[in-house]
Amino acid sequence: MIAELISVGTELLLGNTVNTNAAFLAEKCALLGLSIYYQTTVGDNEERLAETIQTAFKRSDVVILSGGLGPTKDDLTKEVTAKVMGMPLKEDKHTRERIEAYFKNSRSKTVTENNWKQALVPEGSKVVDNKNGTAPGLIMEKNGKVAILLPGPPNELIPMFNNDIFPYLNSIQPETIYSAMVKICGLGESLVETQIADLIEKQTNPTIAPYAKVGEVHLRVTAKAKDEKEAKKMVKPVVKELKERFGKNVYAAEENVTLEDTVIGLLKEKELTLTTVESCTGGLLAARLTKVPGVSEVFKQGLITYSNKAKRKLLDVKKSTLKEYGAISDKTAKEMAKNGAFITGADICVSITGIAGPDEVEEKPVGLVYIGCCYKNEVTVKEYHFNGERNKIREWAAVNALILLRECILEK
């Protein structure tokens, strides 16, 4: 089946709002095995929106529209789609009651008259309750075509799609789709793709799709079959082959497992404690680690030693080291890691010191970063040269600190 995405809202065209909904919906449609050839963004204009919907129906089976379902006059998506499909609007009692209950339970007890506009639904459509707002979602079917209308706010659209629309689309698909994700760290996208070039060249079903992330490459393996059991059976040997090819660089084969999840899991498994000491990343590494539930079992402390004075006072980095080699050096990274472990009593300490930019420091280039890992008094330090703007360099540094930490645990 062919699906098409239409994002509605002048604010999207002007760049006032970043269109994260389109990326989310495109990824979910790919998971469902829907082919997407077109994505369109259109402003709050009745004529142009009608033309966009008509064009979409000529070339696609399913048209998913997001945004423009609110109570104001410029919210036109429902009205225009209903007109194009010839489905007159009528009030839905159930939706009206939900709107009344929503306002009753909110801080604003008064329902303004324009909110009742959201209780009007196209005759014959399926109403999808909005558990996080007032505008319901809609599924409209006519003449072999399907229009799916979703609210614009991501906190409303995402749960509605996951809970209601995803199962619906899966039910109208002629085949069952099953995907598995193989997550790789420590290798670049080009190297990963080169090592699986033979698999990609001869792929038919299942297929392998690579996705580049900061410091990671994710490989999605997707199969189509008559049922989920058969699809899983088809995916299994491909996942096994990828694990064999990339070995320890594979940190997970599950969709929702992150690199930090894996690292914290290893620390718990080995009964190890961790401290982080950061300079240029300013706590990004600690922030990623502390997102993981249960991290308090293994994470002792996170220190941000941005200045030389802080490195000396909190980590006992030698004044002579800072003077002779500089704060951005392998020697400083080594002392930061070793002393951080000793001072906090941790089994492992990871240190980060570098230049995020925009200016050079100590006559050293922007993007130069040293990451150290002290594991039971044995220190490993690696030198990195990252490209990009300040925040990107900091992100790369934090990710590579996680990768080095994972490597040290596995190797030792």
ZIZI-V866212 format. One record per backbone hydrogen bond with DSSP energy under -1.0 kcal/mol. NH is the residue of the N-H (numbers start at 1). CO is the residue of the C=O. If there is no record, write none. Layout:
# ZIZI-V866212
<<NH | CO> <NH | CO>>
This chain:
# ZIZI-V866212
<<3 | 35> <4 | 62> <5 | 38> <6 | 64> <7 | 40> <8 | 66> <9 | 42> <12 | 9> <13 | 9> <14 | 10> <16 | 11> <17 | 11> <20 | 18> <24 | 20> <25 | 21> <26 | 22> <27 | 23> <28 | 24> <29 | 25> <30 | 26> <31 | 27> <32 | 28> <33 | 30> <34 | 29> <35 | 1> <40 | 5> <42 | 7> <45 | 43> <49 | 45> <50 | 46> <51 | 47> <52 | 48> <53 | 49> <54 | 50> <55 | 51> <56 | 52> <57 | 53> <58 | 54> <59 | 56> <60 | 56> <61 | 2> <62 | 2> <63 | 146> <64 | 4> <65 | 148> <66 | 6> <67 | 150> <75 | 72> <76 | 74> <77 | 68> <80 | 76> <81 | 77> <82 | 78> <83 | 79> <84 | 80> <85 | 81> <87 | 82> <90 | 121> <92 | 119> <96 | 92> <97 | 93> <98 | 94> <99 | 95> <100 | 96> <101 | 97> <102 | 98> <103 | 99> <104 | 100> <105 | 101> <115 | 112> <116 | 113> <117 | 114> <118 | 115> <119 | 116> <120 | 117> <121 | 90> <123 | 88> <125 | 122> <126 | 139> <128 | 137> <137 | 128> <138 | 149> <139 | 126> <140 | 147> <142 | 145> <145 | 142> <146 | 61> <147 | 140> <148 | 63> <149 | 138> <150 | 65> <156 | 153> <157 | 153> <158 | 154> <160 | 156> <161 | 157> <162 | 158> <163 | 159> <164 | 160> <165 | 160> <166 | 161> <168 | 164> <169 | 165> <170 | 166> <171 | 167> <172 | 168> <176 | 225> <178 | 223> <180 | 221> <182 | 219> <183 | 252> <184 | 217> <185 | 249> <186 | 215> <192 | 188> <193 | 189> <194 | 190> <195 | 191> <197 | 194> <200 | 196> <201 | 197> <202 | 198> <207 | 222> <209 | 220> <211 | 218> <213 | 216> <216 | 213> <217 | 184> <218 | 211> <219 | 182> <220 | 209> <221 | 180> <222 | 207> <223 | 178> <225 | 176> <231 | 227> <232 | 228> <233 | 229> <234 | 230> <235 | 231> <236 | 232> <239 | 235> <240 | 236> <241 | 237> <242 | 238> <243 | 239> <244 | 240> <245 | 241> <246 | 242> <247 | 243> <249 | 246> <250 | 247> <251 | 183> <252 | 183> <262 | 258> <263 | 259> <264 | 260> <265 | 261> <266 | 262> <267 | 263> <268 | 264> <269 | 265> <270 | 266> <272 | 267> <274 | 298> <275 | 348> <276 | 301> <277 | 350> <278 | 303> <279 | 352> <282 | 279> <284 | 281> <287 | 283> <288 | 284> <289 | 285> <290 | 286> <292 | 289> <295 | 292> <297 | 294> <298 | 295> <299 | 295> <300 | 274> <303 | 276> <305 | 278> <311 | 307> <312 | 308> <313 | 309> <314 | 310> <317 | 311> <322 | 318> <323 | 319> <324 | 320> <325 | 321> <326 | 321> <329 | 327> <333 | 329> <334 | 330> <335 | 331> <336 | 332> <337 | 333> <338 | 334> <339 | 335> <340 | 336> <341 | 337> <342 | 338> <343 | 339> <344 | 340> <345 | 341> <346 | 341> <348 | 273> <349 | 374> <350 | 275> <351 | 372> <352 | 277> <353 | 370> <355 | 368> <361 | 364> <364 | 361> <367 | 355> <368 | 365> <369 | 384> <370 | 353> <371 | 382> <372 | 351> <373 | 380> <374 | 349> <375 | 378> <376 | 347> <378 | 375> <380 | 373> <382 | 371> <384 | 369> <386 | 367> <393 | 389> <394 | 390> <395 | 391> <396 | 392> <397 | 393> <398 | 394> <399 | 395> <400 | 396> <401 | 397> <402 | 398> <403 | 399> <404 | 400> <405 | 401> <406 | 402> <407 | 403> <408 | 404> <409 | 405> <410 | 406> <411 | 407> <412 | 408>>
